[in-house]
Amino acid sequence: MVQISFIGRQPILDLNKNIFGYELLFRDSDENVACFIGDRYATSKVLTNTFNSFGLKNLVGESRAFINIDQHFIHDPAIETVPAENFMLEILETVIVDEAFVKRVKELKELGYIFVLDDITLCEKQLKNFKPILEYISIIKIDMLKIQNMEEIYEKLSQFNNKIEFLAEKVEDETVFIKCKELGFRYFQGYFFAKPQVLKNKKLDPSSSLIMNIIQKIEQDAETKEIIEEFKKNPDICMNLFKYMNSSSFFTKKDICSIPQALNILGRKPLMKWLMLCMYSTSKKSCCFSVLLETAISRAEIMTMLASKYNQEQKIIEKAYLVGLISLFDAIMQTAFEEIFSEINFHQIIKDAVLKKEGTLGKFLKIVLIIEEGDIEKVRKLLKKINLKESELSEILTRCYSLSNKELNELNK
């Protein structure tokens, strides 16, 4: 039987850039790709076991999980063990619709399963093939990289009834997102939110600059008194820290009322995480706050585990976490990294990693970005290059997504 490896997830956002769900990306771990096609029928049971092993909440939290299904998987009784309330079933574009397929889709629809058509180009051949099941389809995913004329999409979309919603896949930047939104798309997949239009020569606002200075002091392992002095420059940050420390997240015998006391109880790494939340929350009203924060924490956790996996020294492991966290600061602040680093003097290793993807940390960040792209073949080549097994990557990602979900919940309390 072919074994299945989990190699990542891609966020799917709604009109307000809130997380609606994740597409879970899997591949066969058998080196013989041709074998994968012949054994596709057997993968359904393995896929079900995979979900049980990873734990669905560890992968997607409270969001929906999108998974691909093909001509064979849909007929396997094991598919009915997949909880309908948590999953969206994506019918691959390669499926040839016949009477048996239509009947099975109808049966599963009546059981509460939601169907999505994957990677559709809206060409006549595709529409004719899928016409018998359109009444059971809730969402159609359209690959934006395969669309040559955006204006033609509106006319093609208008022929569908209002029950079908549209998801734009491989949205690469904010411009495409806005255009898709205007054309009537409801959902969006891709890391466009991490590549905003950066305003040149935009300075950090004073509050963000002060937070960054504190983060810099922690990263440089500064004396506690130096960190305290930075806090004193911003009373609002101090008050927010006291509120956080005196909340139900901490079981202290007495109230926290001083910065030294808070630092002593909280510790430096948790303090850095909390400060990052302060930074990300500045974008809460104008940007996709939740997905940026969750992606940043995931990057930080994955980079930390990769650094540990390759036996890096403790200081490098700590810097790996920091690089992951700050890797989306340009998206949050809508300010170029060059501008950020001109105001805040981070260690050169961190600058090289973020700006040039150079050095050990730069290599780890590059790995994370390739995983986020979801290009299975790129990931496969990368794993061979760094001598990492797919099963090891699966374990790392699952643990990291679980940790990031937990951290996000704690930070948002």
Summary of the structure (lengths in Angstrom):
residues: 413
radius of gyration: 23.2
end to end distance: 44.3
largest distance: 73.8
contacts: 1264
relative contact order: 0.10
helix: 59%
strand: 13%
